[in-house]
Amino acid sequence: MRHLEGAYALIFKSLHYPNELIACKRGSPLLLGVKELNEEFNSGPTFHDSKFLSNNDHPKELFLSSDAHAIVEHTKKVLVIEDGEVVHLKDGNVSILKFDNDKGRHGGSLSRPASVQRALSVLEMEVEQINKGNYEHYMQKEIHEQPESLKTTMSGRLIRGGSCKAKTVLLGGLKDHFKTIRRSRRIVFIGCGTSYNAALAARPILEELSGVPVTMEIASDLLDRQGPIYREDTAVFVSQSGETADTLHALEYALENGALCVGITNTVGSAIARHTHCGVHINAGAEIGVASTKAYTSQIVVMAMLALAIGGDAISSQTRREAIIDGLFDLPNKVREVLKLDQEMKDLAKLLIAEQSLLVFGRGYNYATALEGALKVKEVALMHSEGMLAGEMKHGPLALVDENLTIIVIATRDSCFSKQQSVIQQLHARKGRLIVMCSKGDAVSACPGGFGRVIEVPQVEDCLQPVINIVPLQLLAYHLTVLRGYNVDQPRNLAKSVTTQ
């Protein structure tokens, strides 16, 4: 360990030490699962007793894994190994030793490190969550689970009615920090891939309701530039797994610079959840498919609730806030409605199966939808696709447009609708093959000549529209992948939790 650099999670077995195992980690996740063999699955008086791990009177089975999903079918009792800890398993006993990297470097004596006492924690996860059920693939299951996952994300956090008839948002993990966030110089969203896109979708509503400038940073780029982060900043780290290496390094950097660090993750006990000052768990449930679907929509909803909570005391925006809260309550039903487009998206995928390239244009709230929709097609269907800001169309991308190029334009009803109508007309004039996503009943005004193909989606409050609009694109990416014969749940070269740089 003294010689190793970078991130790792390692387990060692040696012929010279039979019946012993050593495990250690830095940067990468590592869990120890403990199953008692003579007691009921989840009981036992010794549970919170840290000496239980080194107690031989209780026969037990031990599991080491980088992910809780692999352990949950065997046991729910886990111990999260911290950086610099060494786990020693011998004759059914567990010792946890704290490794000191500086000891012995400068000619000091190499004495045995001190043992650490640790208590186990319980996984709040069911085995059913990691089964496919009646679905063919995890990605398909997770797309169709979105009405339920959104409901769980909002459960207990949205309050409507009650004695004062107020419509409010409760985010318990942040309540002590709202004053600091409201006073901050700026809010910086930091993430990678899909998590970055979710933050981008929530950025306009956060700016509108909080009045605080909001900037976006891709985690790796922030580190490469050593971009300025100040003590007066609030840095929000968005990650599905909570173990994303780039985001974790950016978190260390922000902590060193004294910013208030807020975590938004889907994994309780993950590194980002442990190391940020405060945060919100999105509670979307286990996501097994590598391409994130339900975590993306839940992240947008959490960040919309964050915007509502930060701007919670401004009278001027009260009507707007209440309309958004009503929209959030109704969102699962609207997602259920949009999932009925499944067959339509499958038919569309059949038409696009041999395409070489796909452009997705969006603007305003739906710029993020364009990026995320294109990313989904890229990562699972292995087809070149690009999400573009429609306002930038004339500054280069228009040169690509001809009768062979398929273009999806997101033109649902919001403040950018008339601008998107203009974009559609210009693309049509250059003979682009258009697929237009519009609000129900808007087909004629979005495509006046009846050209192109129209996808009609239910209309919701503008800041929540990205949650609705991404669903057809998720379904399209899924069906394209299946029809093209690729592995939906494990795309080529990709991993669920990006723990390397």
Disulfide bonds with the S-S distance in Angstrom:
none
